[in-house]
Amino acid sequence: MDTDWLIVGGGIHGVHIAARLIGEGGVAADRVRIVDPAARLLERWRACTATTGMAFLRSPTVHHLDLDPWSLRDFAGKRRGRARGLFAPPYDRPALGLFNTHCERVIERFGLQKLHVRERVTACNVLTDGVLARLSDGDEVFARHVVLALGASEQPFWPDWAPTNHPRVHHVFAPKFSGWPSEQVECVAVIGGGISAGQIALRLVREGHRVYLIARHALRQHQFDSDPGWLGPKHMSSFRRERRLERRRAMISEARHRGSVPPDLRRALRRAFRAGQITWHQAEVAELFGTPETVTLRLATADVVEVERVLLATGFSSTRPGGAMVDNLIKSASLPCARCGYPIVDTALRWHARIHVTGPLAELELGPAARNIAGARRAGDRLVDAIRQGVAGC
Ligand SMILES: Cc1cc2nc3c(=O)[nH]c(=O)nc-3n(C[C@H](O)[C@H](O)[C@H](O)COP(=O)(O)OP(=O)(O)OC[C@H]3O[C@@H](n4cnc5c(N)ncnc54)[C@H](O)[C@@H]3O)c2cc1C
């Protein structure tokens, strides 16, 4: 197979980039392919968000996968949308169902399903006029340009004390997560202090389970996972002026409110604590003992919690995504990386003349919001600008 643009990863980022290339970059749809092993595009997004039981996104209406920032608002019909509970204050955050239906419309509008190759890219070799990508079925695709849209969703973070093979210990974002309790009432410990842990604890309460929520820190309140100033010049000007990449990494770590919850979730959790529906422990887990039927957690506070199931909602590992495929590409094409292991790219998000990046891999250029939906939109802006200026394209 031969194509102009090969997008590796069919998540939020890959789908948005495809829409931008076709809708604004002047790239013919049949010259784009999206490689992702899932049966349908956005599979990891749908699975992770469905598990949490979240009703609304954390981000505002203008962050979605279509081109026009107002597309989602118009799709819902702004006033009618509010009346029907399709947006939540503040910032008109869209309902998850609405957002997902709108994503489907974007996929349909640009005919992206037809461009989806249901495989994994196992290797990329840079040639003089393009990149040769090897797929998991043994086929090869020659692409004049590659966009690496690899999110973190394949690398859930497992704390050291948590066994990966115990039948009653699960990570809620594990690619094949099947650890949700059945209809029988269970005693469940949720580990984590961020938005997903809080949402999962409340979903378990709604389903009638007895819940412990165990976090290393007190509930930290932030509306967004980074200040909206990081989407514009307010914070990004100083980020761009900073040439030292270690300093940029430090700015990102400082700016990302990891393990934080928005005010409405914090209120709901506090109500559940007061009502005795969730037992809160602020402590490190020191040790875990398991039998086939129960799990005992010994906390650093010396408290002991006995449950029938442990659900880890500890987010994703911060290591560079892409595994061996990206490691080998770096070696074979001598791609530059910062000390943190992440790509050094130019303003057009080029890691190499033929390889662009988005998502976590674009973090040192796009800043703290790079992983989010807003980051996909910023990456789309950069790619479309590059094509228009003739820096990338065909
Ligand atoms: C529960 C939850 C809620 C969130 N809510 C919000 C929100 O409200 N607002 C917001 O802005 N952000 C939110 N985020 C953050 C972020 O927007 C999402 O995580 C988003 O799904 C990231 O998209 P992505 O495309 O980078 O990654 P992914 O969803 O991880 O997609 C990457 C895809 O690449 C595939 N892939 C990996 N390696 C290869 C390979 N070698 N070959 C082919 N395919 C490969 C993977 O299988 C995957 O399908 C949320 C995240 C989570 C987990």
Ligand as a Chemical Component Dictionary entry (heavy atoms), coordinates in Angstrom:
data_LIG
# 
_chem_comp.id                   LIG 
_chem_comp.type                 NON-POLYMER 
_chem_comp.pdbx_formal_charge   0 
_chem_comp.three_letter_code    LIG 
# 
loop_
_chem_comp_atom.comp_id 
_chem_comp_atom.atom_id 
_chem_comp_atom.alt_atom_id 
_chem_comp_atom.type_symbol 
_chem_comp_atom.charge 
_chem_comp_atom.model_Cartn_x 
_chem_comp_atom.model_Cartn_y 
_chem_comp_atom.model_Cartn_z 
_chem_comp_atom.pdbx_ordinal 
LIG C1  C1  C 0 -11.320 8.926  31.494 1  
LIG C2  C2  C 0 -10.702 10.058 30.726 2  
LIG C3  C3  C 0 -11.375 11.246 30.541 3  
LIG C4  C4  C 0 -10.800 12.291 29.834 4  
LIG N1  N1  N 0 -11.494 13.438 29.683 5  
LIG C5  C5  C 0 -10.959 14.456 28.997 6  
LIG C6  C6  C 0 -11.691 15.665 28.793 7  
LIG O1  O1  O 0 -12.824 15.835 29.252 8  
LIG N2  N2  N 0 -11.113 16.657 28.045 9  
LIG C7  C7  C 0 -9.854  16.527 27.517 10 
LIG O2  O2  O 0 -9.379  17.443 26.850 11 
LIG N3  N3  N 0 -9.130  15.410 27.722 12 
LIG C8  C8  C 0 -9.643  14.372 28.441 13 
LIG N4  N4  N 0 -8.908  13.231 28.634 14 
LIG C9  C9  C 0 -7.490  13.208 28.186 15 
LIG C10 C10 C 0 -7.281  12.892 26.682 16 
LIG O3  O3  O 0 -8.009  13.752 25.874 17 
LIG C11 C11 C 0 -7.661  11.459 26.370 18 
LIG O4  O4  O 0 -6.858  10.586 27.109 19 
LIG C12 C12 C 0 -7.547  11.105 24.885 20 
LIG O5  O5  O 0 -8.185  9.865  24.690 21 
LIG C13 C13 C 0 -6.114  11.005 24.372 22 
LIG O6  O6  O 0 -6.198  10.693 23.019 23 
LIG P1  P1  P 0 -4.967  10.131 22.188 24 
LIG O7  O7  O 0 -5.415  10.027 20.781 25 
LIG O8  O8  O 0 -3.743  10.894 22.493 26 
LIG O9  O9  O 0 -4.654  8.716  22.805 27 
LIG P2  P2  P 0 -5.391  7.279  22.826 28 
LIG O10 O10 O 0 -6.809  7.389  23.179 29 
LIG O11 O11 O 0 -4.478  6.473  23.697 30 
LIG O12 O12 O 0 -5.264  6.772  21.335 31 
LIG C14 C14 C 0 -4.047  6.352  20.774 32 
LIG C15 C15 C 0 -4.336  5.151  19.929 33 
LIG O13 O13 O 0 -3.104  4.740  19.329 34 
LIG C16 C16 C 0 -3.098  3.339  19.265 35 
LIG N5  N5  N 0 -1.710  2.876  19.095 36 
LIG C17 C17 C 0 -0.706  2.885  19.994 37 
LIG N6  N6  N 0 0.411   2.348  19.437 38 
LIG C18 C18 C 0 0.082   2.020  18.169 39 
LIG C19 C19 C 0 0.809   1.424  17.088 40 
LIG N7  N7  N 0 2.092   1.070  17.223 41 
LIG N8  N8  N 0 0.145   1.217  15.926 42 
LIG C20 C20 C 0 -1.134  1.583  15.766 43 
LIG N9  N9  N 0 -1.876  2.151  16.751 44 
LIG C21 C21 C 0 -1.259  2.347  17.935 45 
LIG C22 C22 C 0 -3.703  2.925  20.596 46 
LIG O14 O14 O 0 -4.144  1.595  20.555 47 
LIG C23 C23 C 0 -4.848  3.941  20.711 48 
LIG O15 O15 O 0 -6.011  3.453  20.121 49 
LIG C24 C24 C 0 -9.470  12.164 29.318 50 
LIG C25 C25 C 0 -8.789  10.963 29.511 51 
LIG C26 C26 C 0 -9.386  9.919  30.200 52 
LIG C27 C27 C 0 -8.606  8.646  30.412 53 
# 
loop_
_chem_comp_bond.comp_id 
_chem_comp_bond.atom_id_1 
_chem_comp_bond.atom_id_2 
_chem_comp_bond.value_order 
_chem_comp_bond.pdbx_ordinal 
LIG C1  C2  SING 1  
LIG C2  C3  SING 2  
LIG C2  C26 DOUB 3  
LIG C3  C4  DOUB 4  
LIG C4  N1  SING 5  
LIG C4  C24 SING 6  
LIG N1  C5  DOUB 7  
LIG C5  C6  SING 8  
LIG C5  C8  SING 9  
LIG C6  O1  DOUB 10 
LIG C6  N2  SING 11 
LIG N2  C7  SING 12 
LIG C7  O2  DOUB 13 
LIG C7  N3  SING 14 
LIG N3  C8  DOUB 15 
LIG C8  N4  SING 16 
LIG N4  C9  SING 17 
LIG N4  C24 SING 18 
LIG C9  C10 SING 19 
LIG C10 O3  SING 20 
LIG C10 C11 SING 21 
LIG C11 O4  SING 22 
LIG C11 C12 SING 23 
LIG C12 O5  SING 24 
LIG C12 C13 SING 25 
LIG C13 O6  SING 26 
LIG O6  P1  SING 27 
LIG P1  O7  DOUB 28 
LIG P1  O8  SING 29 
LIG P1  O9  SING 30 
LIG O9  P2  SING 31 
LIG P2  O10 DOUB 32 
LIG P2  O11 SING 33 
LIG P2  O12 SING 34 
LIG O12 C14 SING 35 
LIG C14 C15 SING 36 
LIG C15 O13 SING 37 
LIG C15 C23 SING 38 
LIG O13 C16 SING 39 
LIG C16 N5  SING 40 
LIG C16 C22 SING 41 
LIG N5  C17 SING 42 
LIG N5  C21 SING 43 
LIG C17 N6  DOUB 44 
LIG N6  C18 SING 45 
LIG C18 C19 SING 46 
LIG C18 C21 DOUB 47 
LIG C19 N7  SING 48 
LIG C19 N8  DOUB 49 
LIG N8  C20 SING 50 
LIG C20 N9  DOUB 51 
LIG N9  C21 SING 52 
LIG C22 O14 SING 53 
LIG C22 C23 SING 54 
LIG C23 O15 SING 55 
LIG C24 C25 DOUB 56 
LIG C25 C26 SING 57 
LIG C26 C27 SING 58 
# 
